[in-house]
Amino acid sequence: GCQYTSDQLDRAARDLKVRLSVGRTGVCWDNAQQESFWSTLKTEHYNRYEFATRAAAIRSVTEWIETVYNRRRRHSALGNISPVAFERGFNAAAEAA
């Protein structure tokens, strides 16, 4: 992660009024979920295609997230069910309570 602590990124973030989130050194789990997501996206979808435009890439990735990642792909952290199925069960349990 040295690219996330560079002066150049810090200046760009300040110019854009974006607050950077950087954990303490040696804390590996603070960003683990996002790292896992990006790895999955790149491996299972993004690196398999070439996109003619940025808009085409955005559409394609959005569709993959909504149709595959959230609805069909099973997540071990959710008991090997999809996020949509997990959310439905969570909401049903909350309504029953």
Distance bins in CASP14 RR format, pairs under 12 A and 6 or more apart:
PFRMAT RR
TARGET T0000
AUTHOR 0000-0000-0000
RMODE 2
METHOD distances of the structure
MODEL  1
1 9 0 0 0 0 0 1 0 0 0 0 0
1 20 0 0 0 0 0 1 0 0 0 0 0
1 22 0 0 0 0 1 0 0 0 0 0 0
1 23 0 0 0 0 0 1 0 0 0 0 0
1 25 0 0 0 0 0 1 0 0 0 0 0
1 26 0 0 0 0 0 1 0 0 0 0 0
1 28 0 0 0 0 0 1 0 0 0 0 0
1 30 0 0 0 0 0 1 0 0 0 0 0
1 31 0 0 0 0 1 0 0 0 0 0 0
1 35 0 0 0 0 0 1 0 0 0 0 0
2 8 0 0 0 0 0 1 0 0 0 0 0
2 9 0 0 0 0 1 0 0 0 0 0 0
2 22 0 0 0 0 0 1 0 0 0 0 0
2 25 0 0 0 0 0 1 0 0 0 0 0
3 9 1 0 0 1 0 0 0 0 0 0 0
3 10 0 0 0 0 0 1 0 0 0 0 0
3 12 0 0 0 0 0 1 0 0 0 0 0
3 20 0 0 0 0 0 1 0 0 0 0 0
3 22 0 0 0 0 0 1 0 0 0 0 0
4 10 0 0 0 0 1 0 0 0 0 0 0
4 12 0 0 0 0 0 1 0 0 0 0 0
4 13 0 0 0 0 1 0 0 0 0 0 0
4 20 1 0 0 1 0 0 0 0 0 0 0
4 21 0 0 0 0 1 0 0 0 0 0 0
4 22 1 0 0 1 0 0 0 0 0 0 0
4 23 0 0 0 0 1 0 0 0 0 0 0
4 25 0 0 0 0 0 1 0 0 0 0 0
4 30 0 0 0 0 0 1 0 0 0 0 0
4 31 0 0 0 0 1 0 0 0 0 0 0
4 34 0 0 0 0 0 1 0 0 0 0 0
4 35 0 0 0 0 0 1 0 0 0 0 0
5 13 0 0 0 0 0 1 0 0 0 0 0
5 20 0 0 0 0 1 0 0 0 0 0 0
5 21 0 0 0 0 0 1 0 0 0 0 0
5 22 1 0 0 1 0 0 0 0 0 0 0
5 23 0 0 0 0 1 0 0 0 0 0 0
5 24 0 0 0 0 0 1 0 0 0 0 0
5 25 0 0 0 0 1 0 0 0 0 0 0
6 12 0 0 0 0 1 0 0 0 0 0 0
6 13 0 0 0 0 0 1 0 0 0 0 0
6 20 0 0 0 0 0 1 0 0 0 0 0
6 22 0 0 0 0 0 1 0 0 0 0 0
7 13 0 0 0 0 0 1 0 0 0 0 0
7 14 0 0 0 0 0 1 0 0 0 0 0
7 20 0 0 0 0 0 1 0 0 0 0 0
8 14 0 0 0 0 0 1 0 0 0 0 0
8 15 0 0 0 0 0 1 0 0 0 0 0
9 15 0 0 0 0 0 1 0 0 0 0 0
9 16 0 0 0 0 0 1 0 0 0 0 0
9 18 0 0 0 0 1 0 0 0 0 0 0
9 20 1 0 0 1 0 0 0 0 0 0 0
9 22 0 0 0 0 0 1 0 0 0 0 0
10 16 0 0 0 0 0 1 0 0 0 0 0
10 18 0 0 0 0 0 1 0 0 0 0 0
10 19 0 0 0 0 0 1 0 0 0 0 0
10 20 1 0 0 1 0 0 0 0 0 0 0
10 22 0 0 0 0 1 0 0 0 0 0 0
11 18 0 0 0 0 0 1 0 0 0 0 0
11 20 0 0 0 0 0 1 0 0 0 0 0
12 18 0 0 0 0 1 0 0 0 0 0 0
12 20 0 0 0 0 1 0 0 0 0 0 0
13 19 1 0 0 1 0 0 0 0 0 0 0
13 20 1 0 1 0 0 0 0 0 0 0 0
13 21 0 0 0 0 0 1 0 0 0 0 0
13 22 0 0 0 0 0 1 0 0 0 0 0
14 20 0 0 0 0 1 0 0 0 0 0 0
20 31 0 0 0 0 0 1 0 0 0 0 0
21 27 0 0 0 0 0 1 0 0 0 0 0
21 30 0 0 0 0 1 0 0 0 0 0 0
21 31 0 0 0 0 1 0 0 0 0 0 0
21 34 0 0 0 0 0 1 0 0 0 0 0
22 30 0 0 0 0 1 0 0 0 0 0 0
22 31 0 0 0 0 1 0 0 0 0 0 0
23 29 0 0 0 0 0 1 0 0 0 0 0
23 30 1 0 1 0 0 0 0 0 0 0 0
23 31 1 0 0 1 0 0 0 0 0 0 0
23 32 0 0 0 0 0 1 0 0 0 0 0
24 30 1 0 0 1 0 0 0 0 0 0 0
24 31 0 0 0 0 0 1 0 0 0 0 0
28 35 0 0 0 0 1 0 0 0 0 0 0
29 35 0 0 0 0 1 0 0 0 0 0 0
29 36 0 0 0 0 0 1 0 0 0 0 0
31 37 0 0 0 0 0 1 0 0 0 0 0
31 38 0 0 0 0 1 0 0 0 0 0 0
31 39 0 0 0 0 0 1 0 0 0 0 0
32 38 0 0 0 0 0 1 0 0 0 0 0
32 39 0 0 0 0 0 1 0 0 0 0 0
32 77 0 0 0 0 0 1 0 0 0 0 0
33 39 0 0 0 0 0 1 0 0 0 0 0
33 40 0 0 0 0 0 1 0 0 0 0 0
33 75 0 0 0 0 0 1 0 0 0 0 0
33 76 0 0 0 0 0 1 0 0 0 0 0
33 77 0 0 0 0 1 0 0 0 0 0 0
33 78 0 0 0 0 0 1 0 0 0 0 0
33 83 0 0 0 0 0 1 0 0 0 0 0
34 40 0 0 0 0 0 1 0 0 0 0 0
34 41 0 0 0 0 0 1 0 0 0 0 0
35 41 0 0 0 0 0 1 0 0 0 0 0
35 42 0 0 0 0 0 1 0 0 0 0 0
36 42 0 0 0 0 0 1 0 0 0 0 0
36 43 0 0 0 0 0 1 0 0 0 0 0
36 44 0 0 0 0 0 1 0 0 0 0 0
36 69 0 0 0 0 0 1 0 0 0 0 0
36 73 0 0 0 0 0 1 0 0 0 0 0
36 75 0 0 0 0 1 0 0 0 0 0 0
36 76 0 0 0 0 0 1 0 0 0 0 0
36 77 0 0 0 0 1 0 0 0 0 0 0
37 43 0 0 0 0 0 1 0 0 0 0 0
37 44 0 0 0 0 0 1 0 0 0 0 0
37 45 0 0 0 0 0 1 0 0 0 0 0
37 46 0 0 0 0 0 1 0 0 0 0 0
37 61 0 0 0 0 0 1 0 0 0 0 0
37 64 0 0 0 0 0 1 0 0 0 0 0
37 65 0 0 0 0 1 0 0 0 0 0 0
37 69 1 0 0 1 0 0 0 0 0 0 0
37 70 0 0 0 0 0 1 0 0 0 0 0
37 73 0 0 0 0 0 1 0 0 0 0 0
37 75 0 0 0 0 0 1 0 0 0 0 0
37 77 0 0 0 0 0 1 0 0 0 0 0
37 83 0 0 0 0 0 1 0 0 0 0 0
38 44 0 0 0 0 0 1 0 0 0 0 0
38 45 0 0 0 0 0 1 0 0 0 0 0
38 46 0 0 0 0 1 0 0 0 0 0 0
38 47 0 0 0 0 0 1 0 0 0 0 0
38 61 0 0 0 0 0 1 0 0 0 0 0
38 65 0 0 0 0 0 1 0 0 0 0 0
38 69 0 0 0 0 0 1 0 0 0 0 0
39 45 0 0 0 0 0 1 0 0 0 0 0
39 46 0 0 0 0 0 1 0 0 0 0 0
39 47 0 0 0 0 0 1 0 0 0 0 0
40 46 0 0 0 0 1 0 0 0 0 0 0
40 47 0 0 0 0 0 1 0 0 0 0 0
40 61 0 0 0 0 0 1 0 0 0 0 0
40 64 0 0 0 0 1 0 0 0 0 0 0
40 65 0 0 0 0 0 1 0 0 0 0 0
40 68 0 0 0 0 1 0 0 0 0 0 0
40 69 1 0 0 1 0 0 0 0 0 0 0
40 70 0 0 0 0 0 1 0 0 0 0 0
40 73 1 0 0 1 0 0 0 0 0 0 0
40 74 0 0 0 0 0 1 0 0 0 0 0
40 75 0 0 0 0 1 0 0 0 0 0 0
40 76 0 0 0 0 0 1 0 0 0 0 0
41 47 0 0 0 0 1 0 0 0 0 0 0
41 48 0 0 0 0 0 1 0 0 0 0 0
41 49 0 0 0 0 0 1 0 0 0 0 0
41 57 0 0 0 0 0 1 0 0 0 0 0
41 60 0 0 0 0 0 1 0 0 0 0 0
41 61 1 0 0 1 0 0 0 0 0 0 0
41 62 0 0 0 0 0 1 0 0 0 0 0
41 64 1 0 0 1 0 0 0 0 0 0 0
41 65 1 0 0 1 0 0 0 0 0 0 0
41 68 0 0 0 0 1 0 0 0 0 0 0
41 69 1 0 0 1 0 0 0 0 0 0 0
41 73 0 0 0 0 0 1 0 0 0 0 0
42 48 0 0 0 0 1 0 0 0 0 0 0
42 49 0 0 0 0 0 1 0 0 0 0 0
42 61 0 0 0 0 0 1 0 0 0 0 0
42 64 0 0 0 0 0 1 0 0 0 0 0
43 64 0 0 0 0 0 1 0 0 0 0 0
43 69 0 0 0 0 0 1 0 0 0 0 0
43 73 0 0 0 0 0 1 0 0 0 0 0
44 61 0 0 0 0 0 1 0 0 0 0 0
44 64 1 0 0 1 0 0 0 0 0 0 0
44 65 0 0 0 0 0 1 0 0 0 0 0
44 68 1 0 0 1 0 0 0 0 0 0 0
44 69 0 0 0 0 1 0 0 0 0 0 0
44 72 0 0 0 0 0 1 0 0 0 0 0
44 73 0 0 0 0 1 0 0 0 0 0 0
45 51 0 0 0 0 0 1 0 0 0 0 0
45 57 0 0 0 0 0 1 0 0 0 0 0
45 60 1 0 0 1 0 0 0 0 0 0 0
45 61 1 0 0 1 0 0 0 0 0 0 0
45 62 0 0 0 0 0 1 0 0 0 0 0
45 63 0 0 0 0 1 0 0 0 0 0 0
45 64 1 0 1 0 0 0 0 0 0 0 0
45 65 0 0 0 0 1 0 0 0 0 0 0
45 66 0 0 0 0 0 1 0 0 0 0 0
45 67 0 0 0 0 0 1 0 0 0 0 0
45 68 1 0 0 1 0 0 0 0 0 0 0
45 69 0 0 0 0 1 0 0 0 0 0 0
45 73 0 0 0 0 0 1 0 0 0 0 0
46 56 0 0 0 0 0 1 0 0 0 0 0
46 57 1 0 0 1 0 0 0 0 0 0 0
46 58 0 0 0 0 0 1 0 0 0 0 0
46 60 0 0 0 0 1 0 0 0 0 0 0
46 61 1 0 0 1 0 0 0 0 0 0 0
46 62 0 0 0 0 0 1 0 0 0 0 0
46 64 0 0 0 0 1 0 0 0 0 0 0
46 65 0 0 0 0 0 1 0 0 0 0 0
46 69 0 0 0 0 0 1 0 0 0 0 0
47 57 0 0 0 0 0 1 0 0 0 0 0
47 61 0 0 0 0 0 1 0 0 0 0 0
47 64 0 0 0 0 0 1 0 0 0 0 0
48 60 0 0 0 0 0 1 0 0 0 0 0
48 61 0 0 0 0 0 1 0 0 0 0 0
48 64 0 0 0 0 0 1 0 0 0 0 0
49 56 0 0 0 0 1 0 0 0 0 0 0
49 57 0 0 0 0 1 0 0 0 0 0 0
49 59 0 0 0 0 0 1 0 0 0 0 0
49 60 1 0 0 1 0 0 0 0 0 0 0
49 61 0 0 0 0 1 0 0 0 0 0 0
49 63 0 0 0 0 0 1 0 0 0 0 0
49 64 0 0 0 0 1 0 0 0 0 0 0
50 56 0 0 0 0 1 0 0 0 0 0 0
50 57 0 0 0 0 1 0 0 0 0 0 0
50 60 0 0 0 0 0 1 0 0 0 0 0
51 57 1 1 0 0 0 0 0 0 0 0 0
51 58 0 0 0 0 1 0 0 0 0 0 0
51 59 0 0 0 0 1 0 0 0 0 0 0
51 60 1 0 0 1 0 0 0 0 0 0 0
51 61 0 0 0 0 1 0 0 0 0 0 0
52 58 0 0 0 0 0 1 0 0 0 0 0
52 59 0 0 0 0 0 1 0 0 0 0 0
52 60 0 0 0 0 0 1 0 0 0 0 0
53 59 0 0 0 0 1 0 0 0 0 0 0
53 60 0 0 0 0 0 1 0 0 0 0 0
54 60 0 0 0 0 0 1 0 0 0 0 0
54 61 0 0 0 0 0 1 0 0 0 0 0
55 61 0 0 0 0 0 1 0 0 0 0 0
55 62 0 0 0 0 0 1 0 0 0 0 0
56 62 0 0 0 0 0 1 0 0 0 0 0
56 63 0 0 0 0 0 1 0 0 0 0 0
57 63 0 0 0 0 0 1 0 0 0 0 0
57 64 0 0 0 0 0 1 0 0 0 0 0
58 64 0 0 0 0 0 1 0 0 0 0 0
58 65 0 0 0 0 0 1 0 0 0 0 0
59 65 0 0 0 0 0 1 0 0 0 0 0
59 66 0 0 0 0 0 1 0 0 0 0 0
59 67 0 0 0 0 0 1 0 0 0 0 0
60 66 0 0 0 0 0 1 0 0 0 0 0
60 67 0 0 0 0 0 1 0 0 0 0 0
60 68 0 0 0 0 0 1 0 0 0 0 0
61 67 0 0 0 0 0 1 0 0 0 0 0
61 68 0 0 0 0 0 1 0 0 0 0 0
61 69 0 0 0 0 1 0 0 0 0 0 0
62 68 0 0 0 0 0 1 0 0 0 0 0
62 69 0 0 0 0 0 1 0 0 0 0 0
62 70 0 0 0 0 0 1 0 0 0 0 0
63 69 0 0 0 0 0 1 0 0 0 0 0
63 70 0 0 0 0 0 1 0 0 0 0 0
63 71 0 0 0 0 0 1 0 0 0 0 0
64 70 0 0 0 0 1 0 0 0 0 0 0
64 71 0 0 0 0 0 1 0 0 0 0 0
64 72 0 0 0 0 0 1 0 0 0 0 0
64 73 0 0 0 0 1 0 0 0 0 0 0
65 71 0 0 0 0 1 0 0 0 0 0 0
65 72 0 0 0 0 0 1 0 0 0 0 0
65 73 0 0 0 0 1 0 0 0 0 0 0
65 82 0 0 0 0 0 1 0 0 0 0 0
65 83 0 0 0 0 1 0 0 0 0 0 0
65 84 0 0 0 0 0 1 0 0 0 0 0
66 72 0 0 0 0 0 1 0 0 0 0 0
66 73 0 0 0 0 0 1 0 0 0 0 0
66 82 0 0 0 0 0 1 0 0 0 0 0
66 83 0 0 0 0 0 1 0 0 0 0 0
66 84 0 0 0 0 1 0 0 0 0 0 0
67 73 0 0 0 0 1 0 0 0 0 0 0
67 82 0 0 0 0 0 1 0 0 0 0 0
67 84 0 0 0 0 0 1 0 0 0 0 0
68 74 0 0 0 0 0 1 0 0 0 0 0
68 75 0 0 0 0 0 1 0 0 0 0 0
68 82 0 0 0 0 1 0 0 0 0 0 0
68 83 0 0 0 0 0 1 0 0 0 0 0
68 84 0 0 0 0 0 1 0 0 0 0 0
69 75 0 0 0 0 1 0 0 0 0 0 0
69 82 0 0 0 0 1 0 0 0 0 0 0
69 83 1 0 0 1 0 0 0 0 0 0 0
69 84 0 0 0 0 1 0 0 0 0 0 0
70 78 0 0 0 0 0 1 0 0 0 0 0
70 81 0 0 0 0 0 1 0 0 0 0 0
70 82 1 0 0 1 0 0 0 0 0 0 0
70 83 1 0 1 0 0 0 0 0 0 0 0
70 84 1 0 1 0 0 0 0 0 0 0 0
70 85 0 0 0 0 1 0 0 0 0 0 0
70 86 0 0 0 0 1 0 0 0 0 0 0
70 87 0 0 0 0 1 0 0 0 0 0 0
70 88 0 0 0 0 0 1 0 0 0 0 0
71 81 0 0 0 0 0 1 0 0 0 0 0
71 82 1 0 1 0 0 0 0 0 0 0 0
71 83 1 0 0 1 0 0 0 0 0 0 0
71 84 1 0 1 0 0 0 0 0 0 0 0
71 85 0 0 0 0 1 0 0 0 0 0 0
71 86 0 0 0 0 0 1 0 0 0 0 0
71 87 0 0 0 0 0 1 0 0 0 0 0
71 88 0 0 0 0 0 1 0 0 0 0 0
72 81 0 0 0 0 0 1 0 0 0 0 0
72 82 1 0 0 1 0 0 0 0 0 0 0
72 83 0 0 0 0 0 1 0 0 0 0 0
72 84 0 0 0 0 1 0 0 0 0 0 0
72 85 0 0 0 0 1 0 0 0 0 0 0
73 80 0 0 0 0 0 1 0 0 0 0 0
73 81 0 0 0 0 1 0 0 0 0 0 0
73 82 1 0 0 1 0 0 0 0 0 0 0
73 83 0 0 0 0 1 0 0 0 0 0 0
73 84 0 0 0 0 0 1 0 0 0 0 0
73 85 0 0 0 0 0 1 0 0 0 0 0
73 86 0 0 0 0 0 1 0 0 0 0 0
74 80 1 0 1 0 0 0 0 0 0 0 0
74 81 1 0 0 1 0 0 0 0 0 0 0
74 82 1 0 0 1 0 0 0 0 0 0 0
74 83 0 0 0 0 1 0 0 0 0 0 0
74 84 0 0 0 0 0 1 0 0 0 0 0
74 85 0 0 0 0 1 0 0 0 0 0 0
74 86 0 0 0 0 1 0 0 0 0 0 0
75 81 1 0 0 1 0 0 0 0 0 0 0
75 82 1 0 0 1 0 0 0 0 0 0 0
75 83 1 0 0 1 0 0 0 0 0 0 0
75 84 0 0 0 0 0 1 0 0 0 0 0
75 85 0 0 0 0 1 0 0 0 0 0 0
75 86 1 0 0 1 0 0 0 0 0 0 0
75 87 0 0 0 0 0 1 0 0 0 0 0
76 82 0 0 0 0 0 1 0 0 0 0 0
76 86 0 0 0 0 0 1 0 0 0 0 0
77 83 0 0 0 0 1 0 0 0 0 0 0
77 86 0 0 0 0 1 0 0 0 0 0 0
78 84 0 0 0 0 0 1 0 0 0 0 0
78 85 1 0 0 1 0 0 0 0 0 0 0
78 86 1 0 1 0 0 0 0 0 0 0 0
78 87 0 0 0 0 1 0 0 0 0 0 0
78 88 0 0 0 0 0 1 0 0 0 0 0
78 89 0 0 0 0 0 1 0 0 0 0 0
78 90 0 0 0 0 1 0 0 0 0 0 0
79 85 0 0 0 0 1 0 0 0 0 0 0
79 86 1 0 0 1 0 0 0 0 0 0 0
79 89 0 0 0 0 0 1 0 0 0 0 0
80 86 0 0 0 0 0 1 0 0 0 0 0
81 87 0 0 0 0 1 0 0 0 0 0 0
81 88 0 0 0 0 1 0 0 0 0 0 0
81 89 0 0 0 0 1 0 0 0 0 0 0
81 90 0 0 0 0 0 1 0 0 0 0 0
82 88 0 0 0 0 1 0 0 0 0 0 0
82 89 0 0 0 0 0 1 0 0 0 0 0
83 89 0 0 0 0 0 1 0 0 0 0 0
83 90 0 0 0 0 0 1 0 0 0 0 0
84 90 0 0 0 0 0 1 0 0 0 0 0
84 91 0 0 0 0 0 1 0 0 0 0 0
85 91 0 0 0 0 0 1 0 0 0 0 0
85 92 0 0 0 0 0 1 0 0 0 0 0
86 92 0 0 0 0 0 1 0 0 0 0 0
86 93 0 0 0 0 0 1 0 0 0 0 0
87 93 0 0 0 0 0 1 0 0 0 0 0
87 94 0 0 0 0 0 1 0 0 0 0 0
88 94 0 0 0 0 0 1 0 0 0 0 0
88 95 0 0 0 0 0 1 0 0 0 0 0
89 95 0 0 0 0 1 0 0 0 0 0 0
89 96 0 0 0 0 1 0 0 0 0 0 0
89 97 0 0 0 0 0 1 0 0 0 0 0
90 96 0 0 0 0 0 1 0 0 0 0 0
90 97 0 0 0 0 0 1 0 0 0 0 0
91 97 0 0 0 0 0 1 0 0 0 0 0
END
